[in-house]
């Protein structure tokens, strides 16, 4: 759709005009009957400014744009924060760091409408640091988990298992920047913080649930599953322990990976040929 004040904003990396009156090139508004004419005018504008590389993929998407378009949607909070941080680390590595307040704004902006009240409270002055903002987000998630647990137990559910976060700083997507040499300390600190808050929240729920037992003295004689109705499962660290003790292999290395930067594990071409590589023997790695 054309507009008298519409502009094309170019990235500072490229020598294109920062502003351009689109109405000078696109004189019609798109409708159900004029697509071909509208397309001709739009493509003419793009080609006249030598911008077609942005359309056909010859010019890569600017890195910070990845942060602006990063949305949580159906991702877990751990994945959402991890991917966001990895992108910030990539920008830092190429000399284009994102300042702290911009990180906070972009992280909150991608959460979605269900976090609207939380985002509103976080953006009230003074704006928190990125570290404090992420920790507040973790606290919000744990608080909501506690509310959900109480609702579930209120329905008469006898036992509930809650999965604690694994050390997401050690998974391949977090360690790829170091060639799988070390875990990401910041991500794992958040995991520890999350799991400690979750443990406190679960402990607060356990006590009133045990009051229906015949007598306090009988509680100590009951098996743990009967004493406590909410259990936190955190098996991942124990699974990783045997691999961390191996000295001949990197326990964090990825066994299955894409054959190039555009493919991933399990990718295949149109003929069904594998576009990924698997290490040998696969049992020698955890990931």
Secondary structure, DSSP 8 states (H G I E B T S, - for coil): ---TT------TTS-S-S---GGGT--S---SS-HHHHHHHHHHHHHHTT-HHHHHSSS---HHHHHHT---TTS-HHHHHHHHHHHHHHHHHTT----HHHHHHHHHHTS-GGGHHHHHHHTSSS---HHHHHHHHHHHHHHHHHHHHHHHHHTT-S-EEEE----GGGSHHHHGGGTTSS--HHHHHHHHHHHHHHHHHHHHHHHHHGGGSS-HHHHTTS-HHHH-SEEEE--HHHHHHHHHT-SSS-TT--SEEESSTT--TT-B-TT--B-EEE-SSGGG---
